[in-house]
Amino acid sequence: RRVFDEKRRLFTDFFGRIGLQYLPTNASFYLWVAVPEAFAGDDEAYALSLMDVGIIVAPGRSFGAGGEGYVRVALVPGVEECRRAIRLWEALAP
């Protein structure tokens, strides 16, 4: 639980720094992140842009209509892999 809390904190701190909205939760292995305005809510396009730099997230629409406009971040990689993903993601931030 401590490791998942650390990974969640790494991402939520990062999202706060760059202004990405997310649905807060302490009870899941996932974070739901709102797609930035530059992508006009297109969760699939945003997921593909992240994949281009080596970050794998799931487009929200894969989980039904309620997921549209979000990407799902799984907190399953190790802490160092999460830190690496954040560095890569930060390079894409506006």
C-alpha atoms as an extended CHARMM CRD file, in Angstrom:
* protein
*
        94  EXT
         1         1  ARG       CA              0.0000000000        0.0000000000        0.0000000000  PROA      1               0.0000000000
         2         2  ARG       CA              2.8820000000        2.3640000000        0.8210000000  PROA      2               0.0000000000
         3         3  VAL       CA              4.4100000000        1.8510000000       -2.6440000000  PROA      3               0.0000000000
         4         4  PHE       CA              1.1110000000        2.5400000000       -4.4120000000  PROA      4               0.0000000000
         5         5  ASP       CA              0.6080000000        5.6450000000       -2.2640000000  PROA      5               0.0000000000
         6         6  GLU       CA              4.0710000000        6.8600000000       -3.2720000000  PROA      6               0.0000000000
         7         7  LYS       CA              3.3710000000        6.3050000000       -6.9710000000  PROA      7               0.0000000000
         8         8  ARG       CA             -0.0190000000        8.0240000000       -6.6800000000  PROA      8               0.0000000000
         9         9  ARG       CA              1.6110000000       11.0010000000       -4.9360000000  PROA      9               0.0000000000
        10        10  LEU       CA              4.3210000000       11.2590000000       -7.6220000000  PROA      10              0.0000000000
        11        11  PHE       CA              1.6900000000       11.4850000000      -10.3490000000  PROA      11              0.0000000000
        12        12  THR       CA             -0.7650000000       13.7270000000       -8.5200000000  PROA      12              0.0000000000
        13        13  ASP       CA              2.0230000000       16.1520000000       -7.5940000000  PROA      13              0.0000000000
        14        14  PHE       CA              3.1160000000       16.1660000000      -11.2300000000  PROA      14              0.0000000000
        15        15  PHE       CA             -0.4310000000       16.6990000000      -12.5300000000  PROA      15              0.0000000000
        16        16  GLY       CA             -0.8480000000       19.5820000000      -10.0990000000  PROA      16              0.0000000000
        17        17  ARG       CA              2.4230000000       21.1960000000      -11.2450000000  PROA      17              0.0000000000
        18        18  ILE       CA              1.4520000000       21.1360000000      -14.9180000000  PROA      18              0.0000000000
        19        19  GLY       CA             -2.2510000000       21.8290000000      -14.4100000000  PROA      19              0.0000000000
        20        20  LEU       CA             -3.7070000000       18.5090000000      -15.5460000000  PROA      20              0.0000000000
        21        21  GLN       CA             -7.0290000000       17.7020000000      -13.9070000000  PROA      21              0.0000000000
        22        22  TYR       CA             -7.5760000000       14.2110000000      -12.5280000000  PROA      22              0.0000000000
        23        23  LEU       CA            -10.1510000000       12.3510000000      -10.5000000000  PROA      23              0.0000000000
        24        24  PRO       CA             -8.7090000000       11.9620000000       -6.9990000000  PROA      24              0.0000000000
        25        25  THR       CA             -8.8740000000        8.5330000000       -5.3880000000  PROA      25              0.0000000000
        26        26  ASN       CA             -7.0080000000        6.5890000000       -2.7500000000  PROA      26              0.0000000000
        27        27  ALA       CA             -8.7870000000        3.3270000000       -3.3910000000  PROA      27              0.0000000000
        28        28  SER       CA             -7.5720000000        2.2890000000       -6.8060000000  PROA      28              0.0000000000
        29        29  PHE       CA             -4.5290000000        1.2720000000       -8.7990000000  PROA      29              0.0000000000
        30        30  TYR       CA             -5.5740000000        3.7660000000      -11.4640000000  PROA      30              0.0000000000
        31        31  LEU       CA             -5.7690000000        7.5140000000      -11.9590000000  PROA      31              0.0000000000
        32        32  TRP       CA             -8.1980000000        9.0570000000      -14.4060000000  PROA      32              0.0000000000
        33        33  VAL       CA             -6.6460000000       12.1140000000      -16.0460000000  PROA      33              0.0000000000
        34        34  ALA       CA             -8.6420000000       14.6660000000      -18.0280000000  PROA      34              0.0000000000
        35        35  VAL       CA             -7.4200000000       15.1970000000      -21.5690000000  PROA      35              0.0000000000
        36        36  PRO       CA             -5.8330000000       18.6490000000      -22.0240000000  PROA      36              0.0000000000
        37        37  GLU       CA             -7.7970000000       21.2720000000      -23.9640000000  PROA      37              0.0000000000
        38        38  ALA       CA             -5.2350000000       21.1430000000      -26.7760000000  PROA      38              0.0000000000
        39        39  PHE       CA             -6.6110000000       17.6740000000      -27.6210000000  PROA      39              0.0000000000
        40        40  ALA       CA            -10.2440000000       18.8370000000      -27.5430000000  PROA      40              0.0000000000
        41        41  GLY       CA            -11.2600000000       15.9360000000      -25.3220000000  PROA      41              0.0000000000
        42        42  ASP       CA             -9.9200000000       13.2980000000      -27.7350000000  PROA      42              0.0000000000
        43        43  ASP       CA             -8.6780000000       10.7030000000      -25.2780000000  PROA      43              0.0000000000
        44        44  GLU       CA             -7.4850000000        8.3620000000      -28.0050000000  PROA      44              0.0000000000
        45        45  ALA       CA             -5.3440000000       11.0350000000      -29.6840000000  PROA      45              0.0000000000
        46        46  TYR       CA             -3.8750000000       12.0370000000      -26.3180000000  PROA      46              0.0000000000
        47        47  ALA       CA             -3.0890000000        8.4210000000      -25.4180000000  PROA      47              0.0000000000
        48        48  LEU       CA             -1.3680000000        7.9870000000      -28.7960000000  PROA      48              0.0000000000
        49        49  SER       CA              0.6970000000       11.1550000000      -28.2810000000  PROA      49              0.0000000000
        50        50  LEU       CA              1.8890000000        9.7970000000      -24.9300000000  PROA      50              0.0000000000
        51        51  MET       CA              2.6250000000        6.4240000000      -26.4870000000  PROA      51              0.0000000000
        52        52  ASP       CA              4.8410000000        8.1660000000      -29.0530000000  PROA      52              0.0000000000
        53        53  VAL       CA              7.2500000000        9.0730000000      -26.2230000000  PROA      53              0.0000000000
        54        54  GLY       CA              6.9860000000        5.7250000000      -24.4450000000  PROA      54              0.0000000000
        55        55  ILE       CA              4.1500000000        6.3070000000      -21.9640000000  PROA      55              0.0000000000
        56        56  ILE       CA              1.3540000000        3.7840000000      -22.1480000000  PROA      56              0.0000000000
        57        57  VAL       CA             -2.0740000000        4.8660000000      -20.8810000000  PROA      57              0.0000000000
        58        58  ALA       CA             -5.5150000000        3.6580000000      -21.8210000000  PROA      58              0.0000000000
        59        59  PRO       CA             -7.9680000000        5.9520000000      -23.6170000000  PROA      59              0.0000000000
        60        60  GLY       CA            -10.9790000000        6.3830000000      -21.3730000000  PROA      60              0.0000000000
        61        61  ARG       CA            -13.4350000000        5.5190000000      -24.1300000000  PROA      61              0.0000000000
        62        62  SER       CA            -12.1070000000        1.9430000000      -23.9300000000  PROA      62              0.0000000000
        63        63  PHE       CA            -14.0750000000        1.6420000000      -20.6860000000  PROA      63              0.0000000000
        64        64  GLY       CA            -17.3570000000        3.0600000000      -21.9850000000  PROA      64              0.0000000000
        65        65  ALA       CA            -18.9430000000        6.4260000000      -22.6180000000  PROA      65              0.0000000000
        66        66  GLY       CA            -18.2080000000        7.6770000000      -19.0840000000  PROA      66              0.0000000000
        67        67  GLY       CA            -14.4860000000        7.4320000000      -19.7610000000  PROA      67              0.0000000000
        68        68  GLU       CA            -14.4760000000        9.7110000000      -22.7980000000  PROA      68              0.0000000000
        69        69  GLY       CA            -12.2560000000       12.7270000000      -22.3160000000  PROA      69              0.0000000000
        70        70  TYR       CA             -9.9570000000       10.9110000000      -19.8780000000  PROA      70              0.0000000000
        71        71  VAL       CA             -6.9700000000        8.6130000000      -20.0100000000  PROA      71              0.0000000000
        72        72  ARG       CA             -6.4260000000        5.9320000000      -17.3930000000  PROA      72              0.0000000000
        73        73  VAL       CA             -2.9930000000        5.7280000000      -15.7980000000  PROA      73              0.0000000000
        74        74  ALA       CA             -2.2150000000        2.3770000000      -14.1750000000  PROA      74              0.0000000000
        75        75  LEU       CA              0.0080000000        2.5920000000      -11.1120000000  PROA      75              0.0000000000
        76        76  VAL       CA              1.5080000000       -0.8380000000      -11.7380000000  PROA      76              0.0000000000
        77        77  PRO       CA              5.0840000000       -0.0510000000      -12.9200000000  PROA      77              0.0000000000
        78        78  GLY       CA              7.8170000000        0.3650000000      -10.3100000000  PROA      78              0.0000000000
        79        79  VAL       CA              8.5070000000        3.7020000000       -8.6450000000  PROA      79              0.0000000000
        80        80  GLU       CA             11.5270000000        4.4330000000      -10.8430000000  PROA      80              0.0000000000
        81        81  GLU       CA              9.5440000000        3.6210000000      -13.9890000000  PROA      81              0.0000000000
        82        82  CYS       CA              6.8600000000        6.0390000000      -12.8030000000  PROA      82              0.0000000000
        83        83  ARG       CA              9.4810000000        8.7470000000      -12.2770000000  PROA      83              0.0000000000
        84        84  ARG       CA             10.7890000000        8.1300000000      -15.7980000000  PROA      84              0.0000000000
        85        85  ALA       CA              7.2600000000        8.3570000000      -17.2410000000  PROA      85              0.0000000000
        86        86  ILE       CA              6.7400000000       11.6560000000      -15.4230000000  PROA      86              0.0000000000
        87        87  ARG       CA              9.9730000000       13.0740000000      -16.8700000000  PROA      87              0.0000000000
        88        88  LEU       CA              8.8850000000       12.0380000000      -20.3680000000  PROA      88              0.0000000000
        89        89  TRP       CA              5.3560000000       13.3860000000      -19.8490000000  PROA      89              0.0000000000
        90        90  GLU       CA              6.6840000000       16.6760000000      -18.4860000000  PROA      90              0.0000000000
        91        91  ALA       CA              8.5250000000       17.2490000000      -21.7710000000  PROA      91              0.0000000000
        92        92  LEU       CA              5.1050000000       17.2180000000      -23.5170000000  PROA      92              0.0000000000
        93        93  ALA       CA              3.4210000000       19.6050000000      -21.0850000000  PROA      93              0.0000000000
        94        94  PRO       CA              2.4950000000       23.0650000000      -22.3760000000  PROA      94              0.0000000000
